[in-house]
Amino acid sequence: MKINPIFKVRKVAGENIILLQGKTSGDMTRVVAFNESALLMWDSLQGKDFTVDDAVAVLVENYDVDEATARTDAGKWVEMIRESGLLLPE
């Protein structure tokens, strides 16, 4: 999987966010907010073809966390960015 390069994280009022514009006038704009570890995975994996294992490695290398916890967190992060449409189509 690969992060869609059209999406950029912006810092607004101290929060790291991505604004997802609705496709039509009836669609609502959505905001995706990233905490520190989510932003680290985003920055580390952007521009690369990656797997959940790669996201796990980012967390294990940068935080005092065991692999099982990192796998759970990385899996949730990947699912969130997938559901939000932030990945390129496969």
N, C-alpha and C positions, 0 to 999 in steps of 0.2 A: 504494500500500500504506500501511497505517497500523499503528502499534504498538498492541497491545491495552492499554488503560489499566488493566486489573486487575493487571498485573504491575508491581511496584515494585522498584527496585534498593536493596539494603540493604548497608551497610558492615559486614562481619563479619571480625574479626581482620585488619583492614587490606586486605581484599579486597572488591571491588564485585561482589555476587552477586545472582542471582535464584533462588529456590527454586521448582522446578516439582513440585508434589505429584502423585503417581500418582492415577489416577481410581478405582482399586479397591485393596483391601488387598493384592493380589498385585503391584501396580505399585510400582516403586521411585521414590523421590523423586530428582529430578535437580537438579544445581546448574549454573547457567550463570554463568561468571565473566567480567567485563569488565575489560580493561586500560584505560589512560587514554584512548586514542583511541576505543575502542569505547563507553566511557561518554560521551564528548563527542558522538558521533553520536547515541546514545540520548537524551541530554538535549536536544540541538538539534532533533531530529526528532519527539520525542514530541508527540502532540496535533495533528500535521500529516499531511496526505496527502502522501507523498513518493515519490521515485524514486531509483534508484541515482545518478543525476546529482546529486541534492540531497545525498546522502551524500558524494559525491566533492567537492562544493563545500565542505562542512564541513571536510574534511581539508585541502584546498588552502588555505583561508582561515586555518587555525589552525596548520599545520605547514609546514616548509620541505620540501615534497614535490612532485614533478612529477605532472602529471595522470594519466599512465599508471600510476604506482605507486599513486596514490590510488584510481584506478578498480579496480585489482586488489584492494586492501585493502577498499574499500567493498563490492565484489561479494561477497567472502568473508564480510563481516559480515552483509550482507543475507541471504545463503544460510543462515548459522548461525542468525539469529533466526527465519527462516522455518521451518527444520527443527526448531527448538526449540518451535515453536508460539506464538511471542511476537507474531505479527502477527494482526490481525483477518482473518477470512475475507473473501475478495474476491468 
